[in-house]
Amino acid sequence: MQSAFAVIALPIGLVLVAVSVVTAALYTPYTTSRVDTAITAFIGVTLQLGSLVATSSAVLFVFGSLGFVGLDVPLLVQVVLAYAASHLTIYVACLKVTSLQERPMDPGVVLASGPLRFLRSDPGEPAVDDS
């Protein structure tokens, strides 16, 4: 049963994080309207829930694998490490999404650097070297 959770929950958590990040990249709230508040809440909930589920299943998978090879780790150590890993992951993810939303999405800037630079529609422009 534990391995079923790890196998099923990891992709679900990763999809929730991806939905949150894509939503944050596509929509930057500027006001305190109900729509902006609802979208910000959606981003926060999906980001935190996805991070929690993905991190929990990854930790369960790691400790399950260790148990499979004969190394039993006490449950208290597993819980403490899972708690620390999930909170650290959520904290870093929230910082990244906040920095993503600090500036409006400018396709010229976003597509000129990072992994999205390969999606540029103008093949005549030289590729930007990130080094």
C-alpha positions as CSV (number, residue, x, y, z in Angstrom):
1,M,0.0,0.0,0.0
2,Q,2.8,2.4,0.8
3,S,4.5,1.8,-2.5
4,A,1.2,2.4,-4.3
5,F,1.0,5.9,-2.7
6,A,4.6,6.7,-3.7
7,V,4.0,5.7,-7.3
8,I,0.6,7.4,-7.7
9,A,1.2,10.5,-5.6
10,L,4.5,11.6,-7.1
11,P,3.1,12.4,-10.6
12,I,0.0,13.9,-9.1
13,G,2.1,16.2,-6.9
14,L,4.4,17.1,-9.8
15,V,1.3,18.0,-12.0
16,L,-0.1,20.2,-9.2
17,V,3.2,22.0,-9.0
18,A,3.4,22.4,-12.8
19,V,-0.2,23.8,-12.9
20,S,0.7,26.3,-10.2
21,V,3.9,27.4,-11.9
22,V,2.3,27.7,-15.3
23,T,-0.6,29.7,-13.8
24,A,1.9,32.0,-12.0
25,A,3.9,32.5,-15.3
26,L,0.8,33.3,-17.3
27,Y,-1.1,35.5,-14.8
28,T,0.4,38.2,-12.6
29,P,-2.1,39.8,-10.2
30,Y,-1.9,43.6,-10.0
31,T,-4.9,44.5,-7.9
32,T,-6.8,43.2,-4.9
33,S,-9.8,42.2,-6.9
34,R,-11.7,39.0,-6.3
35,V,-10.3,37.5,-9.4
36,D,-6.7,38.3,-8.5
37,T,-7.3,37.0,-5.0
38,A,-8.8,33.8,-6.2
39,I,-6.0,33.2,-8.7
40,T,-3.4,33.9,-6.1
41,A,-5.1,31.5,-3.7
42,F,-5.2,28.9,-6.4
43,I,-1.5,29.3,-7.2
44,G,-0.6,29.0,-3.5
45,V,-2.8,26.1,-2.7
46,T,-1.8,24.0,-5.7
47,L,1.9,24.9,-5.1
48,Q,1.9,23.9,-1.5
49,L,-0.3,20.8,-1.9
50,G,1.6,19.6,-4.9
51,S,5.0,20.2,-3.1
52,L,3.7,18.4,0.0
53,V,2.4,15.4,-1.9
54,A,5.4,15.1,-4.2
55,T,7.9,15.4,-1.4
56,S,6.1,13.0,0.9
57,S,5.9,10.4,-1.8
58,A,9.6,10.8,-2.8
59,V,10.6,10.5,0.9
60,L,8.4,7.4,1.2
61,F,10.0,5.9,-1.9
62,V,13.5,6.6,-0.6
63,F,12.9,5.0,2.8
64,G,10.9,2.1,1.2
65,S,13.9,1.4,-1.0
66,L,16.2,1.5,1.9
67,G,14.0,-0.9,3.8
68,F,13.9,-3.1,0.7
69,V,17.7,-3.5,0.8
70,G,17.7,-4.2,4.5
71,L,18.4,-0.8,6.1
72,D,15.5,0.0,8.4
73,V,15.3,3.7,9.5
74,P,13.2,4.5,12.6
75,L,9.8,6.0,11.9
76,L,10.7,9.2,13.9
77,V,13.7,9.9,11.6
78,Q,11.5,9.4,8.6
79,V,8.9,11.8,9.8
80,V,11.4,14.5,10.8
81,L,13.2,14.3,7.5
82,A,9.9,14.3,5.5
83,Y,8.7,17.3,7.5
84,A,11.9,19.2,6.9
85,A,12.1,18.3,3.2
86,S,8.5,19.2,2.6
87,H,8.8,22.6,4.3
88,L,12.1,23.4,2.6
89,T,10.6,22.5,-0.8
90,I,7.5,24.6,-0.2
91,Y,9.5,27.5,1.0
92,V,11.8,27.5,-2.0
93,A,9.0,27.0,-4.4
94,C,7.0,29.9,-3.0
95,L,10.1,32.1,-3.3
96,K,10.6,31.1,-6.9
97,V,6.9,31.8,-7.8
98,T,7.1,35.1,-6.0
99,S,10.1,36.1,-8.0
100,L,8.4,34.9,-11.2
101,Q,5.5,37.2,-10.5
102,E,7.5,40.3,-9.5
103,R,7.7,41.4,-13.1
104,P,5.1,41.0,-15.9
105,M,5.7,38.3,-18.3
106,D,7.6,39.8,-21.2
107,P,7.9,37.2,-23.9
108,G,11.0,38.8,-25.3
109,V,12.9,38.4,-22.0
110,V,11.4,35.0,-21.1
111,L,12.1,33.5,-24.5
112,A,15.6,35.0,-24.8
113,S,16.9,33.1,-21.8
114,G,16.2,29.9,-19.9
115,P,14.7,26.7,-21.2
116,L,12.0,28.5,-23.2
117,R,14.5,30.1,-25.5
118,F,14.2,27.1,-27.8
119,L,10.5,28.0,-28.5
120,R,11.3,31.3,-30.2
121,S,9.5,31.7,-33.5
122,D,12.1,33.7,-35.3
123,P,14.9,31.3,-36.4
124,G,16.9,34.2,-37.8
125,E,17.9,35.5,-34.4
126,P,21.1,34.2,-33.0
127,A,20.8,32.0,-29.9
128,V,21.5,33.6,-26.6
129,D,24.4,32.1,-24.8
130,D,23.7,31.8,-21.0
131,S,27.3,31.3,-20.0
